[in-house]
Amino acid sequence: MNNLNIALVHYPVLNKLGEIVTTSVTPFDIHDISRSGLTFGVRSFYIVNPSQKQKEVLDRISKFWSSGIGKEYNETRSQAFEITKFAYSIDEVKQNLINEYNGNIKLVATTAKDIKSDKSISIDELRGIKNTTPLLILFGTGWGLTPDIISNCDYIMKPIKGISDYNHLSVRSAVSIILYLINNQI
Ligand code: SAM
């Protein structure tokens, strides 16, 4: 069974003022991350949002592209949705994965910030761990995952660095780069 799972977290995340908020589902995040996920061997891509209305938005998008006109129009987009799921909370995702992997799952937080912690881990180290241990990698929306969520994960991934001091990637770019690097050494 593939060990790689990812979640796009819409709650709890920070806003610009550092407050804890719920963000809305962004359709192009879902399309793009589903495609990257399927390309790089992700088993489940969870969209985490506590709102029933937001679940309905995802259901509508997913239904459109997985059947009828949408499927006919763009078969590869429809295929990508095979890994895409909804959950109301991170705990729900964790519980689903605990059931699927018989209890063995490690959570990994991602952030653009350098966080000093003994949970800090490089992507090279994670690549090794993934061969034996199921992982759930959490990605933020808004202004990123909350400090509590980050510190409660088993690992905090060291941020991707570019060649300038700027490293605030869109979540879609961050997912693609991380999924590539966790599968391939460069
Ligand atoms: N509204 C933004 C967008 O358009 O994508 C959402 C920004 S959200 C804070 C970006 C998320 O991508 C972060 O929470 C983190 O999960 C990931 N991310 C961004 N830059 C990163 C980096 N340099 N290293 C690791 N993860 C990063």
Residues whose N, C-alpha, C, O or C-beta is under 5 A from the ligand:
A	BS01	SAM	T110 T111 A112 L138 F139 G140 T141 G142 W143 G144 L145 P159 I160 N167 H168 L169 S170 V171 R172 A174
